[in-house]
Amino acid sequence: METFNEEQIHRILSSYKNKREKDKERYQKKKDDPEFVDKNRTRAREHYHKNKEVKRDRYYENRDVAIARNSFYYYRKLNKLDLFQDKFPERYKLIESLGYSLSDQNPSSSTSTSSNV
């Protein structure tokens, strides 16, 4: 693996930044062109129609996980994970198997900030 010194790193980063700025400028000029808009819409529509079944299959595969995760976040926000466990034991087990932190009911209370710095 190649190692870079500070000057090379700075040059690489500035080159990347300049490239991104040029790309953004180029897009800002082209985005209002009707031909560009039509071409982009056509490309997006084709991609949607090609991958519609893949997205649907992925949704059905992960539907239970998404429902369980959303329920978990809802009950955690209310600090009622015990009610979640009683009401939806199968979702609770799924969340547990996925490795979500079930002990910390309020994640914002676990973070500490030091005001005496």
Secondary structure, DSSP 8 states (H G I E B T S, - for coil): -----HHHHHHHHHHHHHHHHHHHHHHHHHTT-HHHHHHHHHHHHHHHHHHHHHHHHHHHHHHHHHHHHHHHHHHHHTT-HHHHHHH-HHHHHHHHHHT---S-S-HHHH----S--
